[in-house]
Amino acid sequence: MITTKQRACLRGLGNALDSVMQIGKDGVSENVVESVNLLLEARELIKIKVLKNCDLTPKEVANEIVAQLDAEIVQVIGNTIILYKKSTRKDFKHIELP
């Protein structure tokens, strides 16, 4: 669980990111969850765009992904989701949280 201060720091970092993934009409499938997990392992902080043709709301998409991956929701604003999960890789330069 991240604190409010850490979430604010991650939100600031996440605003500068470009979306690395889009979720459309198929919603949250196994492939989507697996892709998000690989992206989080490689980057720790990612931005996902939920397209308008998705049957789920962005909050529902975020909650489904977080439940399956043990990640953290940093922010859901509009159709954009920012997620964080600390990488388990040893050779990775981790994001420093306050």
Contacts in CASP RR format, 6 or more apart in sequence:
PFRMAT RR
TARGET T0000
AUTHOR 0000-0000-0000
METHOD contacts of the structure
MODEL  1
MITTKQRACLRGLGNALDSVMQIGKDGVSENVVESVNLLLEARELIKIKV
LKNCDLTPKEVANEIVAQLDAEIVQVIGNTIILYKKSTRKDFKHIELP
1 72 0 8 1.000
2 10 0 8 1.000
2 72 0 8 1.000
2 74 0 8 1.000
2 84 0 8 1.000
2 97 0 8 1.000
5 98 0 8 1.000
6 97 0 8 1.000
6 98 0 8 1.000
7 72 0 8 1.000
7 74 0 8 1.000
7 75 0 8 1.000
9 97 0 8 1.000
9 98 0 8 1.000
10 45 0 8 1.000
10 74 0 8 1.000
10 82 0 8 1.000
10 84 0 8 1.000
10 95 0 8 1.000
10 97 0 8 1.000
11 74 0 8 1.000
11 75 0 8 1.000
11 82 0 8 1.000
13 45 0 8 1.000
13 95 0 8 1.000
14 45 0 8 1.000
14 47 0 8 1.000
14 74 0 8 1.000
14 75 0 8 1.000
14 82 0 8 1.000
17 45 0 8 1.000
17 46 0 8 1.000
17 47 0 8 1.000
17 82 0 8 1.000
18 47 0 8 1.000
19 47 0 8 1.000
19 48 0 8 1.000
19 49 0 8 1.000
19 80 0 8 1.000
20 39 0 8 1.000
20 43 0 8 1.000
20 46 0 8 1.000
20 47 0 8 1.000
20 48 0 8 1.000
21 32 0 8 1.000
21 35 0 8 1.000
21 36 0 8 1.000
21 39 0 8 1.000
21 46 0 8 1.000
21 48 0 8 1.000
21 49 0 8 1.000
22 48 0 8 1.000
22 49 0 8 1.000
22 50 0 8 1.000
22 51 0 8 1.000
23 32 0 8 1.000
23 48 0 8 1.000
23 49 0 8 1.000
23 50 0 8 1.000
23 51 0 8 1.000
23 54 0 8 1.000
23 61 0 8 1.000
24 50 0 8 1.000
24 51 0 8 1.000
24 53 0 8 1.000
24 54 0 8 1.000
25 51 0 8 1.000
25 53 0 8 1.000
25 54 0 8 1.000
25 55 0 8 1.000
26 32 0 8 1.000
27 54 0 8 1.000
27 55 0 8 1.000
27 56 0 8 1.000
27 61 0 8 1.000
28 56 0 8 1.000
28 61 0 8 1.000
28 64 0 8 1.000
28 65 0 8 1.000
32 65 0 8 1.000
33 65 0 8 1.000
33 68 0 8 1.000
33 69 0 8 1.000
36 46 0 8 1.000
36 48 0 8 1.000
36 65 0 8 1.000
36 69 0 8 1.000
36 71 0 8 1.000
36 83 0 8 1.000
37 69 0 8 1.000
39 46 0 8 1.000
40 46 0 8 1.000
40 69 0 8 1.000
40 71 0 8 1.000
40 83 0 8 1.000
40 84 0 8 1.000
40 85 0 8 1.000
40 87 0 8 1.000
41 85 0 8 1.000
41 87 0 8 1.000
41 88 0 8 1.000
41 89 0 8 1.000
42 87 0 8 1.000
43 87 0 8 1.000
44 84 0 8 1.000
44 85 0 8 1.000
44 86 0 8 1.000
44 87 0 8 1.000
44 92 0 8 1.000
44 94 0 8 1.000
44 95 0 8 1.000
45 74 0 8 1.000
45 82 0 8 1.000
45 83 0 8 1.000
45 84 0 8 1.000
45 95 0 8 1.000
46 82 0 8 1.000
46 83 0 8 1.000
47 80 0 8 1.000
47 81 0 8 1.000
47 82 0 8 1.000
48 61 0 8 1.000
48 80 0 8 1.000
48 81 0 8 1.000
48 82 0 8 1.000
48 83 0 8 1.000
49 79 0 8 1.000
49 80 0 8 1.000
49 81 0 8 1.000
50 56 0 8 1.000
50 57 0 8 1.000
50 58 0 8 1.000
50 61 0 8 1.000
50 79 0 8 1.000
50 80 0 8 1.000
50 81 0 8 1.000
51 79 0 8 1.000
52 79 0 8 1.000
54 61 0 8 1.000
56 64 0 8 1.000
58 76 0 8 1.000
58 78 0 8 1.000
58 79 0 8 1.000
58 80 0 8 1.000
58 81 0 8 1.000
59 76 0 8 1.000
61 81 0 8 1.000
62 73 0 8 1.000
62 76 0 8 1.000
62 81 0 8 1.000
62 83 0 8 1.000
63 73 0 8 1.000
65 71 0 8 1.000
65 81 0 8 1.000
65 83 0 8 1.000
66 72 0 8 1.000
66 73 0 8 1.000
66 83 0 8 1.000
69 85 0 8 1.000
70 85 0 8 1.000
71 83 0 8 1.000
71 84 0 8 1.000
71 85 0 8 1.000
72 83 0 8 1.000
72 84 0 8 1.000
72 85 0 8 1.000
73 81 0 8 1.000
73 82 0 8 1.000
73 83 0 8 1.000
74 82 0 8 1.000
74 83 0 8 1.000
74 84 0 8 1.000
75 81 0 8 1.000
75 82 0 8 1.000
76 82 0 8 1.000
84 95 0 8 1.000
86 94 0 8 1.000
86 95 0 8 1.000
87 94 0 8 1.000
END
